[in-house]
Amino acid sequence: MHKILEFQAVILAAGRGSRLPDVGGTVSKCLLPVGPYPVLWYSLNMLEKYGFQETLVVVLDEDKSNILNALEKCPLKIKYELIVIPSEEDWGTANSLKHISSRVTTDLIVVSGDLITNVNLNEVLNLYRKHDAALASLFFNNGPEEWIELPGLKSKAKPDRDLVCIDKETERLVFLASASDFEENVRIPRALLKKFSSISMYSKLLDAHLYVMKNWLVNYLIESDKFTSIKGEFVPHIVKKQLSKPKAPLDRKGTSERNVDIGKDIFDFAIDYGYESKIREMSAYNDHKLGSKGVYYNDVLRCYALIPSKNTFGVRVNTLSSFYLCNNKILSKWEEVTGSTLTDKIHPNSDVKTKQIDESCTVGEKSIIAEKTSIKSTFVGANCVIENKVRLTNCILMNNVTIKEGCTLQDCVIYTGATVESGCNLQYCLIGPHHVVSASSAGNHQLFAETTDNMITLG
């Protein structure tokens, strides 16, 4: 018997990590290490954990081989197909979704490739099912971001903020905009306030960039051909359109330069199957009709948002702060995030001679750690060499890193292929890819890398 799929999944992992420091060089954001595995593994593992057997993954063509090599070494049963987009072009997330649209035949769950969370994915899917939504999204209400001292140059960069309005009674997502779009006052549409009487406005939610959407929304995205970003343009547009009425046929004429029928309205794409519209008409539940003065029309554009409990762990690894904080927390959250036990913290093919390595450390394959070393709360990648009389505390070592004899490093991030020569004493430093730190160097909150104009934008 042929099994009918309810949802297809796609992971968008072609982001260039523009909010991460330039010191990372060509390291792909989705391959940054969090604990023993790359960031992308966590999105794949989440889908597998909740029953998805296959997914598409959109990546940059220049990253494909590195991603395949990295994932081959990770424990995964889910089948993943990497779909490449051109590295030389500046595609947005909506462009990526349009690129794979011919493969989408069901409703779709879109997941950001930098998301790490212990959220119950079924809660999002069930919210979508319960209301037969056009769109369901996920936000985290983790309160103020935990302060943590970061390596590298100190920064006063402020995080991006969204203004999110949710009707408490129905969980409808009724307003979504970037806080930077408003100087002082925020104008809320009167029609929105008439329809929804218990609106809560949030300004410090974290958008997980996880969306469940109807297949016809993907068709609308393709044919409208005016969106480049899902989060920044497409979703706010859909949320705003909830308050609109379908245009009369006489108001919709003309074609665009690409010969697309611009007279088609989003409501022309909204398709009800079977008895769905009849059921809503008969229902006494007042969440599916809009209107005024007693005149109602069918409400096919229904957007919802899930805000799980505050103790839910949810991070998007897209800044130095979130990357560093996630590594700081991941082992203590391991089982609830991954649904498994981490048995091999020290890879069986590594050579770890020291006895002074604590439980909050991981070591990658073929790494060599000398006997007279002390390692605490540190993640060591693959093919690293750590010589005698080295002390590492709260550090992240990517692959192929060499730490020479007599070094003391605390709260440092060392990128792929870097070498720290003997006798160095470094705290809160970033060391760029393949950079060599001279012997006996000392540093606090410093960058050791080829400098660029925008490296001061750390944060």
Disulfide bonds with the S-S distance in Angstrom:
none
